[in-house]
Amino acid sequence: MVKKYYPGESKEQRKARKAREKSTGVKEKLQVPKVENPPKAVVTTNPPPAQVVERDPVVNKDRWAKGFEPYSKRYIACLKHGNKYSAEYVNKLYFMAKRNLTLPFEFVCFTENPADLDKNIRVQPLPRRKVSGWWHKPGFFDRDLPIQGTVLYLDLDVIIFRNIDKLFTYQPGKFCIIRDFNRSNVPGYHKFNSSCFRLETGQHPYVYEEFMKAPEQYSKKFHGDQDWLYHMIKTDYQYWPDNWLQSYKWEMRKRAPMQRVNGVRNFVSPGRPDILDDTAIAVFHGEPNPHNCVDPWCKENWY
């Protein structure tokens, strides 16, 4: 026979209860606490999505130093016109920039002939103006330039061989340009060299607006675009530190002897440039150009 216990009743309690029932002949009924059924779990076929942590850097703008913001629009822009420089020059400038810039950027070439340019280069057609050659450069001061952001302009005849992040982070928001390389002959020389300059789109717009009033007249009156820029921009500009961008033949090769061979000026004999610790760009104004310079250093770095 199976012995029956009430819930929570011990063996001794059962014996005592049975003895009482036997002596009185009355069967005891204990109050058994009612146990309510626990609530059933709710099963959903579409659970709510997990909370997404916002990681967009725009939300945390204050964490970035000026000039370093990853969300900023940065451009390296160049100008290819006519037949003076081939697509090879544009492509190599793009790859040199890609190797030596860690900040996000887009490479843009303004040209009337995009043939053979690398597929990763954004092409912008040159507007039709009554000018030619480097007199297209004032167009970079147009308020309606099709690239809106920070624009670092570079001539094609340069060699980038070290990191150039600093050309975007130096004096953010300020128009920056090279102090002309005659500085190597004339201490305190203050004119512009436009081989490399940086501006915010629409900065100094009068440079473009005034030029377009009489482009043919101004291009004849001034020796070059950089003389026009120097004539127009009197305030709100900053020279790059001289060491950052150097004249290859005057400063890095210390005016080594040159000769004319097959109509092109070149160094009499190959040599090695004197490179300062913080120099990042060699500028090849005049002749020779990077592709025909006799120095092995040029072939090692122009690719």
Phi, psi and omega in degrees: 000135181276125178283133182255133178243147168281154180304129178082002183273133178274172180297318181292322179294324179293318179299318181294320179296317180297323179295319179294316180299323181292321183283328183262339183075008179249128180279126182279141176242112180275150177281114180266119181302135181282129180258114179285146178293131179295151179297141179285143178293139178272122181257124178246140180279337180235084181296150180297144182295149178295149180294130181269128178275124182288120181242008178296121183299340180297329181295330184247054185300326186292346183281348185257135174291149181302128180099339182262355188304126182290342183267355181291151176270115179240140179228141162254122184242145176223171185229121177239118184222145178060211185246012183296318180234142182274172176299335179302321180296319179294313182298319181289326175297319178299313183290326176295319178295318181297323180286332191242020177224122181265342179283147178299138180203164174237137182261128185231132176245124174267117186202159174263356182220096183274007183302135174071011175283147179302144184297339181274359180267127176282130182255130174240123180296142177290129175298150179282111178232161180274049180217170176217170176061216185286359175287001170282345185299323176304339178297341178288350178262008178291132178301330184261025175306134185289001172243120186251113181156213177266124185246121173255109180271137177225134170294160181284334185269057175229160173238119175267121185231358175219172183301136181242020175309323185297339178288345173261331186266346181285129176044059185305137180088346182268144172288124182239144183206163180284138168283126191309148188288353170297350174303332181289342178254324187242103178303137179077013181296132184228087168219173184264146162241123189266021177296334178209121173216159181229137178210162170270142181308129180087002179285142183048053186296337180296338177302316180280315186297317179291319180300319184287352174289329180205064186300321181291321180294313182292324181291340175272326183288322183257144184298323180198175183300325183290331175290325176295316179299317181293325179294326187269321187265108183252339181222171177056053173215164181215133173284142169297150170305132186306324184291338187290320179234122187237147172292126183295312187278330183269322186253319182276328177255007171054040178055047177300152181304141181233160177214163179259121179236124182053039176082002183239132177284135180209171179289145180300320179218151179299149179207178178249138179286152173270109188252124177284160185299327184251014175282134182238338183226133173258128183255128183254072177284142183069218180240151002281170172263164182305324186286337182241008178293138184284349184285130177302329181304323182295315179295329181287335187243345180265087180204000000 
